[in-house]
Amino acid sequence: QVQLVESGGGLVQAGGSLRLSCAASGRNFNIYYMGWFRQAPGKERELVAGINWSGGEIYYADSVKGRFTISTDNAKITVYLQMNSLNPEDTAVYYCAARSGGSDYVPSGYNYWGQGTQVTVSS
């Protein structure tokens, strides 16, 4: 069983930064691919960034490239999402998710989900 707990969301002004954390627990975690998804009201859940635990396979959505950075701390079994230059379009609930195997871009490909953390960017 895998458990994911997100933290770090909040309210920030446009142009500001936030760092989200996803603390993971479970066995054999190095086989999982980790993704950060977001879902805004009335929109579908979308993958914004993904990474494997070796860091050799990283994905960013075009909308966040150059602004967001995903990383892992293998000792802490934690995945981070550093978000810079935030704008109101980044407002959403952000979810951490895990899947066994390689990368996948769709939510249905992920087996485990955190509870989500709200990010609100004011203009």
Protein Blocks (a to p, Z undefined) as FASTA:
>chain_A
ZZdddehiacddehiacddddddedehkllpccddddddehiacddfbdcdfkopaccdd
fklgokaccdddfklopacdddehiafklgccddddddehdddfbfklpfbdcebiaddd
dZZ
